[in-house]
Amino acid sequence: MAKTLRTRPLRSRPLWTVHGDGKSIRPGEVVAPSERLSWPRTIGIGAQHVVSMFGATFVFPIIMGLNPQLAIGFSGVCTLLFLAVVKGRVPSYLGTSVAFVGAVAAIRAQGGTSAEVTGAMLVAGVALLAVGLLVHVVGGRVVTAVLPPVVTGAVVMLLGFNLAPVVAETYWPQDQWVALVVMVVLILMTVGLKGFAGRIAIFLSLVFGYVLSWVLDVTTGPITSFSATAGEVTDHLRVDWSAVGAAPWIGLPPMTDEATGVVGIHAPDFSLAFVLLVVPGVIALIAENAGHVKAIGEITRTETDGLMGRALAADGAGTVLATSFGGSATTTYAENIGVMAATKVYSTAAYVVAAVTAILLGCSPKLGAVISATPGGVLGGITVVLYGMIGLLGAKIWKENRVDFGNPLNLVPVAAGVVIAVGDTTLHITDDLQLGGIALGTLVVVLGYHLGRVIAPGLREQAERDEIHEMTLLGPNPDVEVPEGGGGSR
């Protein structure tokens, strides 16, 4: 009689294996991306990620004139998309990118609509997606060849310093004394607070400024100053909650209505001139994603170079998805690397928790109304520090890669491009096509550098000899330690 063959039922492999006992981490260990702690602890760490990304993710849309509720919701959606594309091997949160703030300010100054803003960022997302696919096929070294550290640092620097007039002309005049106090508080919090609190100093200073503005409204009454809404000097309260009471607790963001000033869900529109202003920001996104992936690999002692293309493509796809509905462009967040460094937990499970939480927060119009009511003076104090920090991150890239400015090949194109961008110089090509400070400055840096390499072989060889000892964005340097806080910035 034949024996019946008995088989065990197949068990599906868990998405994340439990690290140790799921409760503690032994000294010298980290929880890998494919691992997790117990679910209660994982949820708690996911909540920390939400708090860490929250401030910047809703501040930047407000600065760009977009809907913060929509940005928060799509940050969660895009994070889930990112994790799927990288197969859960690169822990990262995709929040609102600051790389396009300067270009958006230029678009707004030229009368551009919210639809044209998101349309320009959508094209940038397509460009980043294409770069990611190229890197995935040919390898990450192509990025370093086209965008060496001297060029990348210059572009990041000009993106930040080009924003100085936005602070001086838009935010600071709305309430100069509140802006001054918030600026000082932000500086003190950033350098004085330790650990996690120091990493969310922007969020804490915004809350402080919000409360301070409300107290001043109660004690001193309306202020006479420039109103960004009215576009002129008026008498008004610093905190206007007129839209908060009418907003429902649960629901989707409103539809955009330019006539009434309501910004929410909308389809993108496209203008070539505005696209040219925004596309240079892609260089900053490449640098941010590359730095993030390299930092994760160094800290977790895992090979991540093969995921560079996937990470770039995923960020590009996230930007395309978010801007298709009127949301903000996305990027990997350095703040969340700080949370991982502090907790030693690099589990992508925590990011799934954070993403789902952000999606739920994005379904509350009342929360969006509260965020949108942030006083202009508060934003003035924050942006004066934030924009300067963005610019100096370019210098940080130069320093970490030991860029030699004694070589004219590095010095001259960068000098010209940065001044063009900071001065917001405009090249009028036709009545309908103009290159603004950011776009023109970027072209001068990139094209000037590579043209110099062609016509001056001696300088090129000197630069190449120097680069042998440099830590490039896509290659480790044994002489340079990766800081515990990770790499990459918004």
N, C-alpha and C positions, 0 to 999 in steps of 0.2 A: 504494500500500500504506500503510495507516494506521500512524502511528508509535505505538509503545507508550509510554504515559506512565509515567515512572519517578519515584517519590517516595522521599524520604528517610525512614527510620524515625523516629518521634517519640521524642524524648529527654525523659525525665521531669526536671522541674526539681529541682535539689538542694535539700534542706531548708535547708542553710546554704552560702553561698558562702565560699570561702577568702579571708581578708583578706590582701591583699598577697602576700608570698611564703610566708605561713603560719608564719613563724618569728619575725618581729620586728614591732614597732609603732613607727612613726615618731613623733617628738615632736609633741604636740598632737592625735594621733589616738586613737580608741578603736575596739575591735572591737564592731561593732553587734550587736544581738540576732539579726539574720538572718545574721550572719557567724560564722566560726570560724577558729581557727588550725589547725595540723596536728593530727591526732588524738592523737599522743602528748602534745603540749602541752595540748590540750583535756582529756585525761584527767587530767593533772597538776593543772590548775586545778579540775576537778571534785572531785578529792580534797581540795583546800583548802576547797571549799565544805562538804564532809562534816565536816571537822574543825571548821570555824567554827560550824556549826549543832549539832554533836553534843552539846556539853555541856549547853546549855539544853534541847534536845529530850529528853534522858533525865533531867535533874534535875527538871523540872517534873512529869512523871508520878509520880516517886517522892514528891514533896511532896504530890501529890493522892491518893496511895494507889493508883495505877494501874500497869499493867505497862509498864516502859520499853522492853522489846524490841518489844512490839506498837506502841508509839508511834513508834519509829524506823522500823519497817517501813512503817507507814501514812504516815509523813511522805514517804517516797519515792513511794508510790502516789498520794498527794494532790498532790504536786508535778507528777507527770506529768499528772494531771487538770487542774491549773491551767494548765499550759503549753498543753494542747490547747484549753481554753476561750478563752484569750487569743490563740490562733493563733500562739503562739511569739513574740509581740511585747513581752511584759513579762517580763524575766528575774527570777525570784523563787523562793525556796525556802519551802515551807510546813512549818514546824516546830511543835512544841507551843506553844500559846498560854498565856501567864501571866495573861491577862485574867480567867480564871475561878478562879484559885487561891484567892482570898479567899472566893468563894462556895462553893467545894468544901469549904474548911475549915469553913464554917458548916454545910454539909450533914452533914459527918462529925460535928461536935459535937452535932448533933441525932439522931445514930444512923442517918444515911442510908447505904445500901449503895452498892457500886460501880456496880450497875445503875442506881440512881436518880441517881447522879452523871453517868453517861454519857447517861442519858435526858434530863436537864436540859440538858446541853450539845448534844445532838442538836436539841432544840427551838430553842436559840440559833442553831444552824447553819441551820435552816429559816428563821428570822427574817432572818439575814444574806443568805441566798439570795434571799428575797423583796425585801429592800432593793436588792440588786444588780440584779434584774430591773426594779424601778421606776426606778432610776437610769439603766439602759440605755435605757429608753423615754423618760423625761422630762428626763434630763440631771442632771449632778452637783450643780447649784445647789440642788436640793431638800434635799440633805443639809445644806448650810450653813444653809439657812433654818430647818430644824428643830433642828439641832445646831450652833449657832455656837461659835466657839472658847472662849468663856467657859464654856459648858456642857460641851463635850468635855473641856477641861482639868480641870474639877471632877470629872467622872466618873472620869477616869484617876487623879486624885489620891486620891480616896476608895477606889478599888480597891486601891491600893498601901498606904495607911496603915491600912486596915482589917485588914491582915495582921499588924500588930505583935504582937497577943496570941498568934498562932501561933508566932512566934519565941520569945517569952518563956515560953510554957507547954508547948510541945511539943519544940522542937529544942534550944534552949540548955541546958535542964536535963539533957540526956542526957550531955553532956560539956562543961562550961563552958570549961575551959582549952583544949581542942582548938578549940572554937568561936571563942574569943578569938584564938588564933594564926592560924587560917584567915581570920578577918575581917581581921586586920592584913595578912596576906600578900596577900589579894585587893586590898585598898586600895593597897598598894605596887606590886603587879603592874599594876593598872589605870592608875595615874598614872606609873609608872616605865618600863614596857615600851613600846617603840615599834612602830609598824606592825602587822603581822598578829598578833604575839605579844600585843600589848595588847588586841586584839579578842577573843582567846580566853582572857582572864584568868580567867574563871569556870571554864572547863574545867581550866586549869592549876592553879588553887588547889584544885579538887576532887581532882585527882590527888595534889597535895602533901598534903592532909589525909588522904586514904586511906592513903598510905604512912606518914605520921606516926602515925596510929592503929594501924597494924600494928606499927610499931617500938615503940610504947608497950605494946602487948599482949605483945610478946616480952620487953621489958625490965622492965616493972613488973607484968605480969599483969592479971587482970580488974579492972574498975572497978565501984564501987558507986554506982549512979545510977538515974535514972528510965529505964525501958525502954518505948519506944513500943509494942513488940510485946506485952509483958506488961501494960502499963498501970499499972505500979507500980515502986517502987524495988527493984532486984535486983542480984545480983552477976553480971556477964556480961562477955565480951570485947567490945571495940569493933567488931572485924571478925569477922563470923560467916559463914564460907564453907561451912557444912554443906550448903547446897543447891547449891553450885557443882559439887562432885565428882559429884553424881548427875545433873546436867543434861547432856543430849547436846550434841554440837557442832552438829549440824544438825537442824532440826525447827521446828515451829510453836510459838508460846507455849502455855502450858497453858490448860486451861479453868478459869474462876473457880470457886472453892469457898470461899464465905464462912465455912463451918464450920471449915475448917482454915487460913484466912487466905491462901489462894492466890488471887492476882488475875491474870487473863489474859483470854482470849476470853470474852465473854458478851453476851447480848442486853440492850438497855436496858430500863429500867423508868421509869415516869413518876409524878411527884408534883407537883401544882400549886404547893405551897408551895416546893418546891426549884427548880422552873422559874422562879418569880418572883425567887429569889435570883440565878440565873445570867444571865437575859436582859439585865440592864444591861451586862454585859460586851460585848454586841454593839456598844455605842457605841464602846468602845475599839477593837474590831476594825475598825469603819468608819474611825476616825481613822488606824489603822495602815496599812490598805490604801490609803487616799487619800494619805497621806504618801508611801508607797512608790512609788505610780504617778507622783505628781508629781515625786518626786526622780529617778526613772529618766528621765522626759521632759526634765527640766532638764539632767541630766548628759550624756545622749546627744543632746541637741538635737533631739528628735523629739516629735511630737504624740502624747500619750498620754491626753488627757482623754476621748477617745471610748471608751477601754478601761476607764474607771473602773467602769462597771456590770458588765462582764465579770469584772473582778478580784474585786469584792465577791461576785458570784454564785459564782465558782469557789471562793473561800475557804469560802463557806457550804456548797457542795456537798461540798468536802473534809471539812469538819467533820461533816456528816451521814454521809458514808461511813465515816469513821474511828470515830465513836462508835457506829455501828450494830453494830460488832463488839467494842466495849469499849475502843476507843482513845481518844486525847485530842483535844480541839478543836485546830484548826490556825490559823496566821496567817502572814503574810509576815514574813521575818526581816531585821532591820536589819544583823545581823552579816554577812550575805552581800552586802549593799550595800557594806560595808567591804571585802570581798575584791575586789569589782569595781572599787572606787575605787583600790585598791592595784595591781591588775594591769592596769587599763584594758581589761579583757575583759568585755563585757556579753553575750556569746554565750549563748543559751539551750541550745546544745549542751552546755556545761559543766554546766548544771543537769540535763540528762537523764542525764549520767554520774553526777552526785551522787545523783540519785533512784534509779537502778539499784543503786548501791553501798549506799544505805541499805536498800533492799529485801533485798539479800543479807545485810546485817548483821542485819536483822530475822528472819532464818531461823536464828539461832544462839541456842538457849536458854541455852547456857553463858555467852555474853556478857550476856544478860539477867540471869542469876543474879548475875554479878559486879557489874553495875550496881545491882541491887536490894540488894546487901549494903553499899552506901555507909553509913558510920557516921552516926548522927544528929547527933553533934557537928560533923561536917564540914558537914552541911546547915545547922546552926545558924549557923555562921560565914558561909556564903554567903547565906542568906536574910536575915540582918539587913542586909546591904548591898543585896541585890537588891530587897527589898520597899521599902526607902527610895527606891531609884532609880526604881521604878515610880511612886511617889507624886510624886516631883519632876519626872517627865516631864510631869505635868499642869501644873506651874508653868512648864515649858519651853514648852508650848503657849500659855499666857497671854503669856509674854514675847515669843515670836516673832510673835504676833498683836497685841501692844500693847493688851491688854485694859485698859480704864480702870476701876479699882475705886473711883474717885471717884464713879462713877455708882451710886446705890443699886440700880438694876436689875441690875447685875452683882454687886454686893457681897452683898446680903442673902440671896438664895436660895442662893448658893454657900456662904456662911458657915453657914447652917443645915444644908444637905445634907452638907457635909464633916464637921461635928461629929457629926451623927447617925450617919454611917458609921464614923468613927474610934472613937466610943464604943460602936459596935455596938448602938445603941438598937433595940428591937424593938417593933413595933406589933401587938398581939394583936387580930385581927379576929374570929376564931372559935377554937374549940378546935383545929381542923384547919388553919386558915389564919392565917399570921403573916407579916409583912413584916420581914425582918431588916435590919441596918444598911446593907448595900450597896443592896438593892432600895429601901428607904425613902429613903435618902439621894439616890439617883438620881431618884426620883419628885419629891422636894422641889426638887431643882435644876432639872429639866426643866420641870415644871408651874409651879413658882414663877416661873421666868424668863418663860415665855410668858404667864402670868396677869398678871405685872407689866407686860408690853408692852401688854396690852389696857387695863388700868385706869389706866395712867400714860402717855398719848401723848407728853407732853413728854420724859420719860426715854427713851422708845422712839426718838423723833426724834434725841435726843442720841447714843444708841448707834448709830443708823444712820449718822449723820454720821461718827462715829468709825470705823465699819466700812469706810467708803469708802477709808480709808488703811491698813486692816489687810490683812495677808496671810492670807486665809482658807485653810482646808485644801484647798479645791478651786479656788483661783485664785492665780496668781502675783502677787508684789509686786515691782515693778522696783527697789525700794529695798533688798530683802533678798536676799542671796546664799545660794544653796543650798550647804550645806557639802559638802565632797568625800565625806564618809562617808554622805551620803544622808539620807533621812528615815524616819519610821516606827519604831516600837519594838514589842516584843512586848506 
